[in-house]
Amino acid sequence: MNRRSIHSYTWIPKWSTKDGAYAAERAAAFGYGQLVVPIRDHDSIEPAAIAALCERAGVRPVATSPLQVDNDISSTDPDVHRRGIERHCAALALARDMGADRMGGILYSAFGKASRVPSDANFQAAADGLRVVAERAASYGMLLALEVVNRYESNLINTAQQAVRMVKLIGADNVRIHLDTFHMNIEENDLLGALELAMPYLGYFEIDQNHRGRLTEGSIDFAPMLRRLKAAGYQGLIGVEAFSSAVSHPDITAGVASWRNLFDHGDDVARDGQLMLDQHGL
């Protein structure tokens, strides 16, 4: 299996079947075997068409599924919590039908800057809800990957330590951790220490610069982490992610606060990623 993954937004403003076909072709042209396909608006997702375009290109889709305040699975409001479970289960069915073997992202809470400190009850609610979702995913032969993100995108899981706690609380064999170096660089005291802590549960490692632009231009030194993954015999997915205002749709730009033109074409990012991973034998 080609474990190298890249986000479709590297090339396209937002997901559509037409633009997605282009992203899949470019990903394959640079030797990536996996393409991140965000499941945002369920009504606009065409799973059969996505399966077909990915098969033609020779890549596999990696699904992500965000939550909003009105379907936040970490909510202690029973109706809101239930809607979070239902949304994830609906997204899983779409992901299965498009050919994905996993669904990831901020699965445990609403996406966006929160206004308060989460309670233990919120953490428990997320774990209880995700246990149900994990069971559904297992019935499809799929994994869940919980992405650890910075404080401006979630108030629930910002560090590898919190992610490990969540995975243990869920207690399902098909739940993994997704680490992203952009977020780690903001929240972790020790990047290598965080990687080591998450390693037994790691299913996705994503390289992403401090400014979210070209991988070769920034302050994050990926080499020590990539060497550690190689030494550990890591077999999960390794992803590349970047955003630029010159490429992204305004909605995406606003969502990830990517206000600057950091690259004009995703080919540059894809090339950077492949060279970097080649150098480390990953």
Secondary structure, DSSP 8 states (H G I E B T S, - for coil): ---EEEEGGGTSSS--HHHHHHHHHHHHHTT--EEEEE--SGGG--HHHHHHHHHHHT-EEEEE--B-GGG-TT-SSHHHHHHHHHHHHHHHHHHHHHT-SEEEESTTSBSS--SS---HHHHHHHHHHHHHHHHHHHHTT-EEEEE---TTT-SS--SHHHHHHHHHHH--TTEEEEEEHHHHHHH-S-HHHHHHHHGGGEEEEEE--TTSS-TTSSS---HHHHHHHHHHT--SEEEE----TTTS-HHHHHHHT--S---S-HHHHHHHHHHHHHHTT-
